[in-house]
Amino acid sequence: MQENHKPELLKEISRQIDASQGLSFAEFMNLALYHPQHGYYTSARTRIGKQGDFFTSSSVHACFGQLIARQLEQMWHLLGKGSFTIAEQGAGEGHLCLDILDAIDSEAPEFYSQLNYRIVEISDDNCRRQAERLQRHVDEGRVEWCRLPQLKGMQGCFLSNELVDAFPVHLVEKHGGQLQEVYVLNDGEAFREELRPLSRPEIRNYFEQIGIEPLEGNRCEVNLFAGQWIQQVAEVIKKGFVITIDYGYLAEDLYAPHRHSGTFLCYHRHQTNEEPFQRVGCQDMTAHVDFSRLQMAGQQRGLKTLYFGQQYQFLMALGFLELLVAMQSRESDPKKAQALRMNLKTLVLPEGGMGESFKVLIQGKNVGTPELRCQKRIQDIDPVAGII
Ligand SMILES: C[S@@+](CC[C@H](N)C(=O)[O-])C[C@H]1O[C@@H](n2cnc3c(N)ncnc32)[C@H](O)[C@@H]1O
């Protein structure tokens, strides 16, 4: 079925545009994705997986969560093997939570017995989906849902996968040496863009802070909320780690001169487009994450960067190859074995896969500078013949 838009959402956005004589693109994106009733993430819909609009690593294969579970187990050891909270914000369909809890339950039962898994989720529709998928672990008293401030004092690890890229972004362009911002207007027939002076001084401040500016004529995104968010996360953690997985770059790469039109994209039924005013409320909108901002803002609240690397390095160091070999050896049907290989390749391959564009940032608060399991160098991993 062709979905063009949600009429109630269009009406509400038009009303707000008229009332304020224009909305910043970030305000428009916030309504399109998170309007309490009609937003893309808040309304009932299959978003992730084959029947949805996009895949995430955790929806590709359970081995993603199984490998993260190994890193979490080491973190539990580093914090003294006591009570440990894993908090996941933006848990989607609950795949990652399920795979992590299943893996810890079967591989590290003592850790499982010390574990609380707390989900912070903005979408009631997703909470329902998560609760169904996680029924067994909910029944065992391991999983609960909460708001971010309720995690105050937590000891453990705060985790997210593809959360930050879904935060609303300001769109900025440089013309005549001045930074300008994209606003959304309504000309009665359709929404349209207009460039205006920056809505908030924080946008200019950020570029001054990092000493980089977009090239004249280039467009880029500024995710102000990402910085506020990591500081809120830092404030609830008493002792522990933050793992943030997402596609993105450091600032010098994100704002490099060759990125003429930034990284903003919409996703609908596994097709990408650059048409935010089409299918409003029926498609996802994202922009690559600025990992420099997360590190700098986190640092100001006591989060020290312990690890920053590409997803393939992270997964390899945690035993991706051994897991693949073990799974293959249990699969007697050659067709299924090949399908498994193809599926798992998506997680680590650079071209057309998630291996390089996805990054993993691990920050720590009050934990010193431990050597993490994911820091094992690729050169030190035993090559396994005949794989991939
Ligand atoms: C792209 S999905 C990622 C889903 C999941 N992590 C995965 O790996 O499949 C983004 C998720 O973040 C949630 N989300 C977005 N903004 C949020 C916020 N401010 N607080 C909590 N959840 C949020 C969405 O509802 C959705 O569950």
The ligand as an ORCA input file, in Angstrom:
! r2SCAN-3c Opt
* xyz 0 1
  C      16.082      3.304     15.059
  S      15.248      2.684     16.429
  C      16.502      1.630     17.096
  C      15.930      0.401     17.745
  C      16.832     -0.587     18.445
  N      17.809      0.013     19.295
  C      17.470     -1.589     17.516
  O      18.665     -1.788     17.585
  O      16.747     -2.218     16.735
  C      15.180      4.043     17.538
  C      14.501      3.747     18.857
  O      14.681      4.850     19.725
  C      13.426      5.203     20.326
  N      13.574      6.605     20.739
  C      13.785      7.682     19.987
  N      13.951      8.788     20.737
  C      13.861      8.383     22.026
  C      13.977      9.034     23.286
  N      14.216     10.337     23.366
  N      13.837      8.295     24.402
  C      13.623      6.964     24.339
  N      13.503      6.289     23.184
  C      13.635      6.981     22.037
  C      12.429      4.879     19.238
  O      11.109      4.777     19.678
  C      12.998      3.531     18.786
  O      12.644      2.516     19.699
*
